[in-house]
Amino acid sequence: MNTFLKNMEMPSAKTVMSTAASVAATAMVIRSISRDFIPKDVHHYLSTKIRRLMNSLSSQLTLVIDEFEGLNRNHIFTAAQAYLRPTISPNSKRFRVRMPTQQNKISVSMEKNEEIIDFFDGVKLQWKLVSTQTSPKYIGGPGSEFESTVMSELRYFELSFHKKHKDLVLGSYLPFVLQKAEEVKEERKTLKLFTLKYGRRIQVVGGSMWQSVNLDHPATFDTLAMDEEVHKTIVEDLERFVRRKEYYRKVGKAWKRGYLLFGPPGTGKSSLVAAMANYLNFDIYDLELSEIRSNSQLRTLMMSTANRSILVVEDIDCSIDLQNRLANARAAGPRAFNPPKTEVTLSGLLNFIDGLWSSCGDERIIVFTTNHKERLDSALLRPGRMDVHIHMSFCTPCGFKILASNYLGIIEHTLFFDIEKLIATMKVTPAEIGEQLLKNEEPEGALRDLLEFLERKNRAIEEAASKSES
């Protein structure tokens, strides 16, 4: 045996290279002959069989997750993008960094043809983003069937793992990816304020009907000048709403909630809407009914709003009054007035609040604001449409203390007693109080200026009352 090993010589590098070159050349010749002399159908059949044989011998299984399914975006692809975005493999040589328009967070994502290794319950999983160029074509946008983008590349993820873990990946890992993707998107979300894009010239033949800006409103429930009991009631109602998805489904109701904010101007209705959006991390859609021509257009706009959002119709009494005036003018005849041919009707609006179309979307809040609740049709006010009625009152002593803390950074002062006494006996809005506190950064001076303002306003009220009596 030892003699055999001694006589045995290792092949030289030159011999190895020569043999490899010969094998490669032979393979090229066989490939060329097969293309020239074997019919295409037979060649395809043989290639398919060889691939299947190789796959059967391999222990790896690969899932292909396309970006689009027909003309619709693949939700799993989008979720995988969000899930993998914070993950950068140590072996990655390239990755993409960007900050989209109107965003305030840097986004890091996989570069095409790069790989990321993930582990789930001790199982190794390999992700690869594959991208190939393709002829340009229009694909429906994510927000609406009326939005479209031009796609010039074909992208898909390849998820590879040992085939014995197929049930784990399909039954547990992919649902985990979907869940974590939602959490990542919420964490990185930049709140948006949407409004109609074209006003009365709005069309539904293509492109987005909404335009947006970042919602940077600083209002929170801690800064709102409202009584603690009202504050607590609203927060508890919002928290109960967002955690009751299965309950709403069980009782057969659409997962939505209606709020009516009523009270005089300057009492903080718009600030409350912003505080709700900041608290829930919901986008806001500001809907101007007077800009909409028909019920069908309203339906299209409602369908293009996203889940987890707040739809706001401000001064709903004015919007309904406008439509009623148009209807009355039409009834008077064309000579009296020539109104538009169509407009949003009260019945059309109610159908989108709690009719069949109200179920198109989940986790939505509808907010109506008005300065005159008594002007609203009783059909708008019943539960199921406006579930919670919140009176935005004039400033109270409790509200004043919150404003003093916000504007001046103080919670007690010797002038508080006199100011609170006047506020409790007169009608003054939080906006008026805030405007006075803005004029002086020094607490003592600001409070004295506010006290003088309240005394002047109180005297004016008393004089007006005495004149009316006489």
C-alpha positions, 0 to 999 in steps of 0.5 A: 500500500505504501509503495502504491502511494509513493508511486502515485503522483499528483497531477500538475496544475497544467494538466488540471487546466488542460482537462478543464478546458477540454471538458468545457470545449466538449460541452460547447460542441455538444450544446452547438450540435444539439441546437443545430440538429435536435428539433426545438421541441425535443431540445425544450423537452430534454432541457425541462427533464434535465432541470427537473432531475437536477431540482429533484436531486437538490435539497433547496426550494425556491419561492418566486414572489413577483412584484405584480400579479397581472395589473395588480401589485403583489401584496407579499412583494410589497411586504417583503420590501418593507420587511427587508428594508432595515436589514443589510447583510454583512455580505452586501456590496451595494444597497440603495439609500434614498429620501423620497419627496415629501418624506423626512426619513432616510430609506435603505433598501436592497439593490437588485441582484443582491442577497440577504440572509434571514433566520426564522426559528433557527431556519436559514432563509435566503432572499434575492431581489432579481430585476430584468429590463422589459418593454414599458407598460402602464400598471395600476397605482397602489392607491386607486384604479385610476392611478397608473405608473409606467413600468420598464423593469420586471422585479421579483424576489427569490426566497430559497430554503431547505425544502423540508421547511416548506410548511414552516415558511408558508404557514408561519414565516410569510405571515410573520413577514406580512405582520412585521412589514405593517409594523415597519411601515407604521414606524417609518410613516410620514403623516400626510394631509390630502386634498382634492387635486383639481377642484371643480376641474377634477376628472376621473379618467387617469392620475391621482385625484388627491394631492398631499403635503406632509402633516406637520401639525404639532397638536397633541391631546396634551396641548389641547385646551379642553377639559380633562374629562372630555380629553379622557373620553375621546382617547378611550373611544379612539383606543377602543375603536382601533383594537376592535376589528374582529368585534366589528366583523362579528356584529356585522358593522363596517370598521369605521367611526363617526365624530361630529365636532360642533361649537363656535369658531376658534374652539379648536376643532381643526386642532382636535382633528390633527391631534387625533391623526398624530395619536393614531398615526392616521393620514387626513383626507380633507374633503371639500363637498362643494368641489364635487359634482356628483354622487358618483364622483364622491364614491370614486373619491371615497374608494381612493382613500387609504385605510387607517385614515381620517376623512374630514368634512369641515363646515358640513352645514355650509356644504349641505346648505349650498347643495340645497340652494342649488336644488331650490334654484333649479326648482325655480326654473332655468330663468331664475338660475342656471346651476350645475347639472349635478351635485352631491345629495344628502342621500348620496352622502349618507350612503357613503357614511353608513350604506353599502359603500361605507364598507369599502375600507377598514379602520377609517374615521369620519369627522364632520365639523360645524359651527351650527349643529342645529342646522344639520339634518337629523338623518346625519346625527343619528348613531351609526353615522355620527357616533360621537358628538363632541361639543367644542366649548368656549375656554374654561379655567382648565383650558386656560391652565393648559394654554398657560403651560403650553405658551408660557411654561408655567402651571401656577401664578398669582394672576391665575385666580383673577383670569380664571374668574373672568373666563368662567363668567364670559365667552372667550375662545381658546384661540383668543386666549392663545393670541394674547399669550403669544404677544409677550414671552415673559409670563408676568407681562403676558398674563397682565396683558391677558387680564386687561384684554379680558376686562375690556371684553367683559366691559364691552359685553356688559355695555352691549347688554345694558344697551339692549335692555334699555 
